[in-house]
Structure formats: structure tokens, C-alpha cells
Amino acid sequence: MVSFQNLLLILQGKVEVVSLMPYKDKIEALSDEKITQIQFLNFKNPIIGLLLGLIPAWILCGLSLDRLYKGDIFLGIMKIVFWILSFVWIFIAIAIKIAAFDELDYSDDIQAVMTLFVAFLGFFVLFIWNLVDFFLVWQGIKKDNLKKIVNFLEQDENFISNEQ
């Protein structure tokens, strides 16, 4: 028989152990088959979410894929769009500087500097966004995993009450 404590050991790191305590009685009342089914729910690993935030952000100057892994598709796509736009602004600044290379008009230099400022501001915002997301995605994945367990328990509870 799989006990509640064994299930906690299996799920350690994937959910906050403390958050499972209110469901202890329901889990202990489940059959071994149901507890095994809980173990094989499609849990996401918070460490992978963290790595998908850190490694690509480090290598690709701020692009992180943690939100896509978590399932927040809209925010993940917004991060990618923001990253692309920041690079576009850098290329626009370079193009302005190259176009004004032979001219003595310094207004193009000011435009290039302002464009670079906007690009670096975009990367700064992306940097802050990623720092915040390192914590939010980590905890969000654990909360999503808990929701899967709670939904499973409620589904099982509804099934039992329908049988009676």
C-alpha cells in the first residue's frame, strides 16, 4: 500500500508539500491504483522551467522559453516579440549610423543614439521581466501541478458519488 508520505516523497519538488496537507485524508482513502494514477499525471518539472528561463536568456541575450514550457503561451510569445523588437531597434540604429557615415549632419547621430537607447531600454525591461519570471514560473509550475492533483481528486470524488 502506498502511503501519503510515500506520495509526498514522489511528488517532492513538483508541488509544495505543505499545500497537499489539506488533501491528506482524501489521498489516504484512495486505492493504490488511484495513487499510482496520481503519480503518472502529466506533471511539469519546475527545474526545467527554471533552466528554460536561465540558459536561453544567458545565451540569447534575454530570450527565455520558461513561459512557453509552463503553458502561458500568450506571455511566452510576448517575450519573444519583445526580444525581436529590441534587436530590430538595434539594427535600425546601425542602419541610421551607416547611412549618415559620410555626412557631417549630427542629427542622424542623435537619432541613432535615441534608437539605441530604446533598444537597450527594451533589453533592460526584458531583463527585469526575466528576473521576475524566474520566481513566478517556478512557483506557477508547482501550483499548476497541485491543480492537476486537486482536479484528479475532485474527479475521483465525483465518480464515487455518482456510483452511489
Backbone as JSON Lines, residues from 0, in Angstrom:
{"i":0,"aa":"M","n":[0.83,-1.18,0.0],"ca":[0.0,0.0,0.0],"c":[0.88,1.25,0.0]}
{"i":1,"aa":"V","n":[0.56,2.18,-0.89],"ca":[1.3,3.42,-1.0],"c":[0.71,4.42,-0.02]}
{"i":2,"aa":"S","n":[1.54,4.92,0.88],"ca":[1.03,5.84,1.89],"c":[1.13,7.28,1.4]}
{"i":3,"aa":"F","n":[0.51,8.16,2.17],"ca":[0.55,9.59,1.87],"c":[2.0,10.09,1.91]}
{"i":4,"aa":"Q","n":[2.77,9.6,2.87],"ca":[4.17,10.02,2.99],"c":[4.99,9.61,1.77]}
{"i":5,"aa":"N","n":[4.74,8.41,1.26],"ca":[5.45,7.96,0.06],"c":[5.08,8.82,-1.15]}
{"i":6,"aa":"L","n":[3.81,9.17,-1.25],"ca":[3.38,10.03,-2.35],"c":[4.04,11.4,-2.25]}
{"i":7,"aa":"L","n":[4.17,11.91,-1.03],"ca":[4.85,13.19,-0.84],"c":[6.3,13.11,-1.3]}
{"i":8,"aa":"L","n":[6.95,12.0,-1.02],"ca":[8.34,11.83,-1.46],"c":[8.43,11.78,-2.98]}
{"i":9,"aa":"I","n":[7.47,11.13,-3.61],"ca":[7.47,11.03,-5.06],"c":[7.22,12.39,-5.7]}
{"i":10,"aa":"L","n":[6.34,13.18,-5.09],"ca":[5.98,14.48,-5.66],"c":[6.86,15.62,-5.17]}
{"i":11,"aa":"Q","n":[7.84,15.31,-4.35],"ca":[8.69,16.35,-3.8],"c":[9.39,17.13,-4.91]}
{"i":12,"aa":"G","n":[9.32,18.43,-4.83],"ca":[9.92,19.3,-5.84],"c":[8.96,19.67,-6.94]}
{"i":13,"aa":"K","n":[7.92,18.87,-7.12],"ca":[6.96,19.17,-8.18],"c":[5.75,19.94,-7.66]}
{"i":14,"aa":"V","n":[5.47,19.8,-6.37],"ca":[4.42,20.57,-5.71],"c":[4.95,20.99,-4.34]}
{"i":15,"aa":"E","n":[4.32,22.01,-3.78],"ca":[4.64,22.38,-2.4],"c":[4.0,21.33,-1.5]}
{"i":16,"aa":"V","n":[4.8,20.66,-0.72],"ca":[4.32,19.58,0.15],"c":[3.26,20.1,1.12]}
{"i":17,"aa":"V","n":[3.45,21.29,1.63],"ca":[2.51,21.87,2.59],"c":[1.13,22.04,1.96]}
{"i":18,"aa":"S","n":[1.09,22.34,0.68],"ca":[-0.2,22.57,0.02],"c":[-1.0,21.29,-0.17]}
{"i":19,"aa":"L","n":[-0.36,20.14,-0.03],"ca":[-1.08,18.86,-0.14],"c":[-1.7,18.41,1.19]}
{"i":20,"aa":"M","n":[-1.3,19.02,2.27],"ca":[-1.77,18.59,3.59],"c":[-3.3,18.64,3.75]}
{"i":21,"aa":"P","n":[-4.0,19.65,3.21],"ca":[-5.47,19.62,3.36],"c":[-6.13,18.44,2.65]}
{"i":22,"aa":"Y","n":[-5.41,17.81,1.73],"ca":[-5.98,16.7,0.96],"c":[-5.49,15.35,1.46]}
{"i":23,"aa":"K","n":[-4.85,15.35,2.63],"ca":[-4.26,14.12,3.16],"c":[-5.3,13.01,3.33]}
{"i":24,"aa":"D","n":[-6.44,13.34,3.93],"ca":[-7.47,12.31,4.16],"c":[-8.0,11.75,2.85]}
{"i":25,"aa":"K","n":[-8.24,12.62,1.89],"ca":[-8.74,12.15,0.59],"c":[-7.73,11.24,-0.09]}
{"i":26,"aa":"I","n":[-6.47,11.62,-0.02],"ca":[-5.43,10.82,-0.67],"c":[-5.26,9.47,0.03]}
{"i":27,"aa":"E","n":[-5.29,9.47,1.34],"ca":[-5.14,8.21,2.08],"c":[-6.32,7.27,1.86]}
{"i":28,"aa":"A","n":[-7.48,7.82,1.51],"ca":[-8.66,7.0,1.25],"c":[-8.63,6.38,-0.15]}
{"i":29,"aa":"L","n":[-7.73,6.83,-1.0],"ca":[-7.67,6.32,-2.37],"c":[-7.05,4.92,-2.4]}
{"i":30,"aa":"S","n":[-7.42,4.2,-3.42],"ca":[-6.82,2.88,-3.63],"c":[-5.4,3.06,-4.18]}
{"i":31,"aa":"D","n":[-4.64,1.98,-4.13],"ca":[-3.26,2.02,-4.65],"c":[-3.26,2.37,-6.14]}
{"i":32,"aa":"E","n":[-4.26,1.87,-6.85],"ca":[-4.36,2.15,-8.28],"c":[-4.54,3.65,-8.54]}
{"i":33,"aa":"K","n":[-5.38,4.3,-7.75],"ca":[-5.63,5.73,-7.9],"c":[-4.39,6.55,-7.54]}
{"i":34,"aa":"I","n":[-3.69,6.13,-6.5],"ca":[-2.47,6.84,-6.12],"c":[-1.41,6.68,-7.21]}
{"i":35,"aa":"T","n":[-1.34,5.51,-7.8],"ca":[-0.43,5.31,-8.92],"c":[-0.81,6.22,-10.09]}
{"i":36,"aa":"Q","n":[-2.1,6.38,-10.32],"ca":[-2.55,7.28,-11.37],"c":[-2.12,8.72,-11.08]}
{"i":37,"aa":"I","n":[-2.15,9.12,-9.82],"ca":[-1.7,10.47,-9.45],"c":[-0.22,10.62,-9.79]}
{"i":38,"aa":"Q","n":[0.56,9.59,-9.52],"ca":[1.99,9.65,-9.79],"c":[2.28,9.85,-11.27]}
{"i":39,"aa":"F","n":[1.39,9.35,-12.12],"ca":[1.64,9.43,-13.56],"c":[0.87,10.54,-14.25]}
{"i":40,"aa":"L","n":[0.33,11.49,-13.47],"ca":[-0.26,12.67,-14.09],"c":[0.86,13.44,-14.79]}
{"i":41,"aa":"N","n":[0.5,14.22,-15.77],"ca":[1.49,14.94,-16.57],"c":[2.01,16.16,-15.81]}
{"i":42,"aa":"F","n":[2.93,15.91,-14.86],"ca":[3.5,16.99,-14.07],"c":[4.65,17.63,-14.83]}
{"i":43,"aa":"K","n":[4.76,18.94,-14.68],"ca":[5.9,19.64,-15.25],"c":[6.92,19.84,-14.14]}
{"i":44,"aa":"N","n":[8.17,19.83,-14.53],"ca":[9.26,19.95,-13.57],"c":[9.65,21.42,-13.43]}
{"i":45,"aa":"P","n":[9.56,21.99,-12.23],"ca":[9.94,23.39,-12.05],"c":[11.4,23.68,-12.38]}
{"i":46,"aa":"I","n":[12.27,22.69,-12.2],"ca":[13.68,22.88,-12.5],"c":[13.88,23.07,-14.01]}
{"i":47,"aa":"I","n":[13.14,22.32,-14.81],"ca":[13.22,22.5,-16.26],"c":[12.71,23.89,-16.63]}
{"i":48,"aa":"G","n":[11.65,24.34,-15.98],"ca":[11.16,25.7,-16.21],"c":[12.22,26.73,-15.88]}
{"i":49,"aa":"L","n":[12.93,26.53,-14.79],"ca":[13.99,27.45,-14.4],"c":[15.13,27.43,-15.42]}
{"i":50,"aa":"L","n":[15.5,26.23,-15.85],"ca":[16.58,26.12,-16.84],"c":[16.19,26.74,-18.18]}
{"i":51,"aa":"L","n":[14.92,26.59,-18.57],"ca":[14.47,27.2,-19.82],"c":[14.36,28.72,-19.7]}
{"i":52,"aa":"G","n":[14.4,29.22,-18.49],"ca":[14.47,30.66,-18.29],"c":[15.9,31.14,-18.28]}
{"i":53,"aa":"L","n":[16.78,30.41,-17.59],"ca":[18.15,30.86,-17.42],"c":[19.04,30.64,-18.64]}
{"i":54,"aa":"I","n":[19.07,29.44,-19.15],"ca":[20.04,29.1,-20.2],"c":[19.79,29.88,-21.5]}
{"i":55,"aa":"P","n":[18.57,29.86,-22.07],"ca":[18.38,30.65,-23.28],"c":[18.55,32.15,-23.04]}
{"i":56,"aa":"A","n":[18.16,32.64,-21.87],"ca":[18.31,34.07,-21.58],"c":[19.79,34.44,-21.54]}
{"i":57,"aa":"W","n":[20.61,33.56,-21.03],"ca":[22.04,33.81,-20.95],"c":[22.68,33.75,-22.34]}
{"i":58,"aa":"I","n":[22.32,32.75,-23.11],"ca":[22.93,32.55,-24.42],"c":[22.37,33.53,-25.46]}
{"i":59,"aa":"L","n":[21.07,33.78,-25.43],"ca":[20.4,34.56,-26.48],"c":[20.04,35.98,-26.04]}
{"i":60,"aa":"C","n":[20.79,36.52,-25.11],"ca":[20.63,37.93,-24.69],"c":[19.21,38.26,-24.24]}
{"i":61,"aa":"G","n":[18.64,37.47,-23.42],"ca":[17.36,37.81,-22.82],"c":[16.17,36.99,-23.26]}
{"i":62,"aa":"L","n":[16.31,36.2,-24.3],"ca":[15.18,35.38,-24.73],"c":[15.06,34.19,-23.79]}
{"i":63,"aa":"S","n":[13.89,34.01,-23.2],"ca":[13.69,32.86,-22.33],"c":[12.42,32.13,-22.76]}
{"i":64,"aa":"L","n":[12.42,30.84,-22.54],"ca":[11.33,29.98,-23.01],"c":[10.54,29.39,-21.85]}
{"i":65,"aa":"D","n":[10.75,29.91,-20.65],"ca":[10.11,29.35,-19.47],"c":[8.59,29.48,-19.5]}
{"i":66,"aa":"R","n":[8.08,30.59,-19.98],"ca":[6.62,30.77,-20.03],"c":[5.97,29.8,-21.01]}
{"i":67,"aa":"L","n":[6.65,29.53,-22.11],"ca":[6.1,28.57,-23.08],"c":[6.04,27.17,-22.45]}
{"i":68,"aa":"Y","n":[7.09,26.8,-21.71],"ca":[7.1,25.49,-21.05],"c":[5.98,25.39,-20.02]}
{"i":69,"aa":"K","n":[5.77,26.46,-19.27],"ca":[4.74,26.46,-18.23],"c":[3.35,26.35,-18.84]}
{"i":70,"aa":"G","n":[3.19,26.83,-20.05],"ca":[1.88,26.79,-20.69],"c":[1.25,28.16,-20.86]}
{"i":71,"aa":"D","n":[1.96,29.2,-20.45],"ca":[1.48,30.57,-20.65],"c":[1.91,31.02,-22.05]}
{"i":72,"aa":"I","n":[1.18,30.55,-23.05],"ca":[1.57,30.76,-24.44],"c":[1.58,32.25,-24.79]}
{"i":73,"aa":"F","n":[0.56,32.99,-24.37],"ca":[0.5,34.42,-24.71],"c":[1.71,35.17,-24.16]}
{"i":74,"aa":"L","n":[2.02,34.97,-22.88],"ca":[3.17,35.67,-22.3],"c":[4.49,35.2,-22.92]}
{"i":75,"aa":"G","n":[4.57,33.93,-23.25],"ca":[5.77,33.42,-23.92],"c":[5.98,34.05,-25.28]}
{"i":76,"aa":"I","n":[4.91,34.18,-26.05],"ca":[5.0,34.81,-27.36],"c":[5.31,36.3,-27.21]}
{"i":77,"aa":"M","n":[4.73,36.95,-26.19],"ca":[5.02,38.37,-25.96],"c":[6.49,38.57,-25.62]}
{"i":78,"aa":"K","n":[7.09,37.67,-24.87],"ca":[8.52,37.76,-24.57],"c":[9.35,37.66,-25.85]}
{"i":79,"aa":"I","n":[8.98,36.73,-26.71],"ca":[9.71,36.55,-27.97],"c":[9.56,37.79,-28.84]}
{"i":80,"aa":"V","n":[8.36,38.33,-28.95],"ca":[8.12,39.53,-29.75],"c":[8.92,40.71,-29.18]}
{"i":81,"aa":"F","n":[8.91,40.86,-27.88],"ca":[9.66,41.95,-27.24],"c":[11.14,41.81,-27.52]}
{"i":82,"aa":"W","n":[11.65,40.59,-27.48],"ca":[13.06,40.32,-27.76],"c":[13.4,40.67,-29.2]}
{"i":83,"aa":"I","n":[12.55,40.26,-30.13],"ca":[12.79,40.55,-31.55],"c":[12.76,42.05,-31.79]}
{"i":84,"aa":"L","n":[11.78,42.75,-31.21],"ca":[11.69,44.2,-31.39],"c":[12.91,44.92,-30.84]}
{"i":85,"aa":"S","n":[13.47,44.45,-29.76],"ca":[14.67,45.07,-29.21],"c":[15.84,44.94,-30.19]}
{"i":86,"aa":"F","n":[15.97,43.78,-30.83],"ca":[17.03,43.62,-31.83],"c":[16.75,44.46,-33.08]}
{"i":87,"aa":"V","n":[15.5,44.56,-33.45],"ca":[15.15,45.39,-34.62],"c":[15.57,46.84,-34.37]}
{"i":88,"aa":"W","n":[15.35,47.34,-33.17],"ca":[15.75,48.71,-32.85],"c":[17.27,48.87,-32.94]}
{"i":89,"aa":"I","n":[18.03,47.87,-32.55],"ca":[19.5,47.94,-32.67],"c":[19.89,48.01,-34.15]}
{"i":90,"aa":"F","n":[19.27,47.18,-34.98],"ca":[19.6,47.19,-36.41],"c":[19.18,48.51,-37.07]}
{"i":91,"aa":"I","n":[18.09,49.09,-36.62],"ca":[17.67,50.4,-37.15],"c":[18.71,51.46,-36.77]}
{"i":92,"aa":"A","n":[19.21,51.43,-35.54],"ca":[20.23,52.38,-35.11],"c":[21.5,52.23,-35.93]}
{"i":93,"aa":"I","n":[21.89,50.99,-36.19],"ca":[23.08,50.74,-37.01],"c":[22.86,51.24,-38.43]}
{"i":94,"aa":"A","n":[21.67,51.0,-38.97],"ca":[21.37,51.47,-40.33],"c":[21.4,52.99,-40.41]}
{"i":95,"aa":"I","n":[20.88,53.66,-39.39],"ca":[20.91,55.14,-39.37],"c":[22.35,55.62,-39.33]}
{"i":96,"aa":"K","n":[23.16,55.0,-38.53],"ca":[24.57,55.4,-38.41],"c":[25.33,55.14,-39.7]}
{"i":97,"aa":"I","n":[25.08,54.01,-40.33],"ca":[25.76,53.7,-41.6],"c":[25.31,54.66,-42.69]}
{"i":98,"aa":"A","n":[24.02,54.97,-42.74],"ca":[23.51,55.88,-43.76],"c":[24.09,57.28,-43.59]}
{"i":99,"aa":"A","n":[24.39,57.68,-42.39],"ca":[24.9,59.03,-42.13],"c":[26.41,59.05,-41.96]}
{"i":100,"aa":"F","n":[27.11,58.0,-42.39],"ca":[28.54,57.89,-42.15],"c":[29.33,59.01,-42.82]}
{"i":101,"aa":"D","n":[29.01,59.33,-44.06],"ca":[29.77,60.34,-44.8],"c":[29.27,61.76,-44.57]}
{"i":102,"aa":"E","n":[28.14,61.92,-43.97],"ca":[27.56,63.24,-43.79],"c":[28.08,63.89,-42.5]}
{"i":103,"aa":"L","n":[28.08,65.19,-42.49],"ca":[28.51,65.93,-41.3],"c":[27.32,66.35,-40.44]}
{"i":104,"aa":"D","n":[26.13,65.91,-40.82],"ca":[24.92,66.25,-40.09],"c":[24.82,65.36,-38.85]}
{"i":105,"aa":"Y","n":[24.85,65.99,-37.7],"ca":[24.84,65.23,-36.45],"c":[23.44,64.87,-35.97]}
{"i":106,"aa":"S","n":[22.43,65.31,-36.67],"ca":[21.07,64.95,-36.26],"c":[20.85,63.44,-36.42]}
{"i":107,"aa":"D","n":[21.53,62.85,-37.41],"ca":[21.43,61.4,-37.57],"c":[22.09,60.67,-36.4]}
{"i":108,"aa":"D","n":[23.16,61.25,-35.85],"ca":[23.79,60.64,-34.68],"c":[22.83,60.63,-33.5]}
{"i":109,"aa":"I","n":[22.11,61.72,-33.33],"ca":[21.15,61.79,-32.24],"c":[20.05,60.76,-32.44]}
{"i":110,"aa":"Q","n":[19.59,60.6,-33.68],"ca":[18.57,59.58,-33.97],"c":[19.11,58.18,-33.67]}
{"i":111,"aa":"A","n":[20.35,57.94,-34.06],"ca":[20.95,56.63,-33.82],"c":[21.08,56.37,-32.32]}
{"i":112,"aa":"V","n":[21.52,57.38,-31.56],"ca":[21.67,57.22,-30.11],"c":[20.31,56.99,-29.46]}
{"i":113,"aa":"M","n":[19.31,57.73,-29.89],"ca":[17.96,57.56,-29.32],"c":[17.41,56.17,-29.65]}
{"i":114,"aa":"T","n":[17.67,55.72,-30.86],"ca":[17.2,54.39,-31.25],"c":[17.91,53.32,-30.44]}
{"i":115,"aa":"L","n":[19.21,53.49,-30.23],"ca":[19.95,52.55,-29.38],"c":[19.43,52.59,-27.95]}
{"i":116,"aa":"F","n":[19.1,53.77,-27.47],"ca":[18.54,53.9,-26.13],"c":[17.24,53.11,-26.01]}
{"i":117,"aa":"V","n":[16.37,53.22,-27.01],"ca":[15.11,52.47,-26.99],"c":[15.4,50.97,-26.99]}
{"i":118,"aa":"A","n":[16.37,50.54,-27.8],"ca":[16.72,49.11,-27.86],"c":[17.23,48.62,-26.51]}
{"i":119,"aa":"F","n":[18.13,49.37,-25.9],"ca":[18.68,48.95,-24.62],"c":[17.64,49.05,-23.51]}
{"i":120,"aa":"L","n":[16.73,49.99,-23.62],"ca":[15.61,50.05,-22.68],"c":[14.75,48.79,-22.8]}
{"i":121,"aa":"G","n":[14.53,48.35,-24.05],"ca":[13.79,47.1,-24.28],"c":[14.49,45.91,-23.66]}
{"i":122,"aa":"F","n":[15.81,45.83,-23.81],"ca":[16.55,44.72,-23.21],"c":[16.55,44.81,-21.68]}
{"i":123,"aa":"F","n":[16.57,46.04,-21.14],"ca":[16.51,46.2,-19.69],"c":[15.17,45.72,-19.15]}
{"i":124,"aa":"V","n":[14.08,46.11,-19.82],"ca":[12.75,45.65,-19.42],"c":[12.66,44.13,-19.51]}
{"i":125,"aa":"L","n":[13.21,43.57,-20.57],"ca":[13.21,42.11,-20.73],"c":[14.03,41.44,-19.63]}
{"i":126,"aa":"F","n":[15.13,42.06,-19.25],"ca":[15.97,41.54,-18.16],"c":[15.18,41.5,-16.85]}
{"i":127,"aa":"I","n":[14.51,42.58,-16.52],"ca":[13.7,42.64,-15.3],"c":[12.57,41.62,-15.37]}
{"i":128,"aa":"W","n":[11.91,41.55,-16.53],"ca":[10.82,40.6,-16.73],"c":[11.31,39.17,-16.47]}
{"i":129,"aa":"N","n":[12.5,38.84,-17.02],"ca":[13.05,37.51,-16.81],"c":[13.38,37.24,-15.35]}
{"i":130,"aa":"L","n":[13.94,38.24,-14.66],"ca":[14.24,38.05,-13.24],"c":[12.99,37.74,-12.44]}
{"i":131,"aa":"V","n":[11.94,38.48,-12.7],"ca":[10.67,38.24,-12.0],"c":[10.11,36.87,-12.38]}
{"i":132,"aa":"D","n":[10.21,36.52,-13.65],"ca":[9.67,35.24,-14.11],"c":[10.43,34.03,-13.56]}
{"i":133,"aa":"F","n":[11.71,34.19,-13.23],"ca":[12.44,33.07,-12.65],"c":[11.71,32.57,-11.4]}
{"i":134,"aa":"F","n":[11.15,33.48,-10.63],"ca":[10.43,33.1,-9.42],"c":[8.97,32.74,-9.71]}
{"i":135,"aa":"L","n":[8.33,33.55,-10.57],"ca":[6.9,33.32,-10.84],"c":[6.66,32.0,-11.58]}
{"i":136,"aa":"V","n":[7.49,31.7,-12.54],"ca":[7.31,30.45,-13.31],"c":[7.6,29.25,-12.43]}
{"i":137,"aa":"W","n":[8.64,29.33,-11.64],"ca":[9.0,28.25,-10.71],"c":[7.81,27.9,-9.8]}
{"i":138,"aa":"Q","n":[7.25,28.91,-9.16],"ca":[6.11,28.7,-8.27],"c":[4.84,28.36,-9.05]}
{"i":139,"aa":"G","n":[4.68,28.97,-10.22],"ca":[3.49,28.72,-11.05],"c":[3.4,27.27,-11.51]}
{"i":140,"aa":"I","n":[4.53,26.69,-11.84],"ca":[4.54,25.28,-12.26],"c":[4.11,24.4,-11.09]}
{"i":141,"aa":"K","n":[4.6,24.7,-9.9],"ca":[4.2,23.92,-8.73],"c":[2.7,24.07,-8.46]}
{"i":142,"aa":"K","n":[2.17,25.27,-8.61],"ca":[0.73,25.48,-8.41],"c":[-0.08,24.76,-9.48]}
{"i":143,"aa":"D","n":[0.4,24.78,-10.72],"ca":[-0.29,24.05,-11.8],"c":[-0.31,22.56,-11.51]}
{"i":144,"aa":"N","n":[0.8,22.03,-11.01],"ca":[0.86,20.6,-10.65],"c":[-0.12,20.28,-9.53]}
{"i":145,"aa":"L","n":[-0.22,21.17,-8.55],"ca":[-1.18,20.97,-7.46],"c":[-2.61,20.97,-8.0]}
{"i":146,"aa":"K","n":[-2.9,21.87,-8.94],"ca":[-4.24,21.91,-9.53],"c":[-4.58,20.6,-10.23]}
{"i":147,"aa":"K","n":[-3.58,19.98,-10.86],"ca":[-3.81,18.69,-11.5],"c":[-4.2,17.63,-10.48]}
{"i":148,"aa":"I","n":[-3.52,17.63,-9.33],"ca":[-3.84,16.67,-8.28],"c":[-5.24,16.94,-7.73]}
{"i":149,"aa":"V","n":[-5.55,18.2,-7.46],"ca":[-6.86,18.56,-6.9],"c":[-7.96,18.2,-7.89]}
{"i":150,"aa":"N","n":[-7.76,18.49,-9.17],"ca":[-8.75,18.11,-10.19],"c":[-8.94,16.6,-10.24]}
{"i":151,"aa":"F","n":[-7.85,15.85,-10.11],"ca":[-7.94,14.4,-10.1],"c":[-8.75,13.92,-8.9]}
{"i":152,"aa":"L","n":[-8.48,14.52,-7.74],"ca":[-9.21,14.13,-6.53],"c":[-10.69,14.48,-6.63]}
{"i":153,"aa":"E","n":[-11.0,15.64,-7.19],"ca":[-12.4,16.03,-7.36],"c":[-13.1,15.15,-8.38]}
{"i":154,"aa":"Q","n":[-12.39,14.8,-9.43],"ca":[-12.96,13.91,-10.45],"c":[-13.24,12.54,-9.84]}
{"i":155,"aa":"D","n":[-12.29,12.05,-9.04],"ca":[-12.48,10.76,-8.39],"c":[-13.63,10.82,-7.4]}
{"i":156,"aa":"E","n":[-13.74,11.93,-6.67],"ca":[-14.81,12.11,-5.7],"c":[-16.18,12.16,-6.4]}
{"i":157,"aa":"N","n":[-16.23,12.84,-7.53],"ca":[-17.49,12.9,-8.3],"c":[-17.87,11.54,-8.86]}
{"i":158,"aa":"F","n":[-16.86,10.79,-9.27],"ca":[-17.12,9.46,-9.81],"c":[-17.69,8.55,-8.72]}
{"i":159,"aa":"I","n":[-17.12,8.62,-7.52],"ca":[-17.59,7.79,-6.42],"c":[-19.01,8.17,-6.03]}
{"i":160,"aa":"S","n":[-19.31,9.47,-5.97],"ca":[-20.65,9.91,-5.57],"c":[-21.68,9.56,-6.65]}
{"i":161,"aa":"N","n":[-21.29,9.49,-7.91],"ca":[-22.21,9.1,-8.99],"c":[-22.53,7.62,-8.96]}
{"i":162,"aa":"E","n":[-21.56,6.83,-8.47],"ca":[-21.78,5.39,-8.39],"c":[-22.82,5.06,-7.31]}
{"i":163,"aa":"Q","n":[-22.87,5.87,-6.27],"ca":[-23.77,5.59,-5.16],"c":[-25.1,6.1,-5.51]}
